[in-house]
Amino acid sequence: MENVAAQLRIESLDKSTLSGSVSATDNAPVRVELTLDGLRVASTWATRAVPDMGVHLFRFNLRDIWKYCSSSRQLGVRAAGEQPVPHEDHIEELRGLPLFPAEKLQALLEDGFIFNQFGRLQLSKLKDVQWRTGILDLYARLADFLEERYAIKLIVCYGTMLGAVRGGDFIGHDHDFDAAYISNSQDPVSCRTELMRIARDLIAEGFKVTARRTCIWVYDPTNTSLKIDIFHLFFDEEGVLQFPFGVAGPRPFTLSDFKGYDEAILNDRAVNIVDDPRLFVERIYGPSWGTPNPGFNWDKDRLSDNKDAWLVLSERAEIYWDAYYGLKDPTPPSDFAHMVIKLPDIPDRIVDICCGHGADMLMFAEVGKSVVGYDGSINAVKAVKRGVSSYSGRLDAEVHHGTIDGTDGFRRLLADTARRGDEPIMFYLRFVLHALSDRGERALMSAIREVSRPGDVIAFEFRTTKDEERKKNNNKAPFRRYIDVDAFLGRLHKSYKFRPQVVQEGNGFARFGREDAHVARVIGKRR
């Protein structure tokens, strides 16, 4: 479809995105508006895509628009003050049932609400006084912490820096606060280790922290609606600044471009930026960074990144569990532990892999078992040690910190600490398997197979494929795999050398809050 005057075309539409193009005779960006029955609900700039071709591209992210878009409403776009171009394809399957009348949307827009860069409706960051004050308080606390602890300068970055440099304020449609630091290391692995250390120290200070591949999310512990993304940057051996998350600009930012640090003002508060930041911003967003573009989308506009500095799954999981056990009080022993301890012929030596707070392993020790636990979270290990030291009697229990990943380090730890003499062992793995990838499962079970002997016992409880669609209390775990029970039983017998003895499957075994997971319980014996 085409508007002759504006020469605007809608190229594609799906549940999340509407994109199109505008033909123009010069390089100047073209203002494009998204409309609902002629009401302007969002706007962006169409920018030149191909030199000398006269084609400007635009994109709108749509997610929340469908809450107001009934079958009688017409979604369209318009450019340069022209009449809206309707989207004439059948989009009923995208609309669903509107949750709110369009009149409510108009009232919200008049009150300063806008659609953010992900298509979510929010109060403009230019008008959200409570958020502006709270987020800058959080930034000041984090900046002081990193300066004092690591001599690191926490600068504003990405969208927050773009707003500060381009307009001296936040960007209204932005959804968060971006910050970064430039590491003193030139090695991506060392930079990852440094970011992990910073995350742990922040957790120890009481902050809530979530590790992502390319940054950490740090929340105000008293108000988790306030979140700052901290990205790790570093100059490589050739003096080029590396952005693990990525950039949309082609020109490198080098050591010769870096002039040190300066300050900018946001909401009458000082924030750190790089000195003379224009080249820095151009590296992130490209040469057209001076033109607002609410339709900017990293998934489509990113030109490069540095995956060597991405936090891998095991590192993200380590931070997740450190944060989890740092904030969570110990829970009572699990129903699975009570079931296992009642089984006949349970070995006197129990190895609890991923023991968490240690509630199960301490219960085993209280009934006279000799128990050794392992966990990748230092906070979990500390919790177990507190539990052992606070017990009034003597417990035959020890705990070790180590990544449960099947590497040589874990194999040595398992070989050195698991077995005492010739007595049999029970390997206890509750809610472990579904937190591992297929490869992680094979590595862990390979290590267990090597140290185990005929007569040893293994006990599993894990989420099954039937649990995948059920509601969860917590969907923020870095990884969760749902396991086909029959396929696992085949692997257990054929590859891992344990013969299944007890198999139970269903709900009611692992209730937690409002969640009733569908789990399998498997007891096997080494053959």
Protein Blocks (a to p, Z undefined) as FASTA:
>chain_A
ZZfklopacfbdcfkbccdddddfbfbdcdddddeehiafbdcddddfbghklpacdddd
fklmmmmmcfkbccdddeehiacdddfbdcklmnopafbdfklmmmmmmnopacdfkopa
cddfklmmmlmmmmmmmmmmmmmmmmmmnopacddehjlmmmmmmnopacfkbcbdcddd
ddfbfbfklmmmmmmmmmmmmmmnopacdddfkbccdddfklmkbccddddddddfkopa
cdfkbpcbfbdcdfklpgbjadddeehiacdddehkllmmmmmnojklmpccfkbcfklm
pmbdcfklpccfklmmmmmmmmmmmmpccddddfklmmmmmpghiafbdcdehklnolmm
mmmmmnopacddddfbfklmmmmmmmmmmpmbdcdddddddddehpaklmmmmmmmmpgc
jbdcddddehklmmpcfklmmmmmmmmmmmpcehiacddddddfklmmpccfblkbfbdc
dddfklmmmmmmmmnopacfbdcedehklgghjbccdddddddddZZ
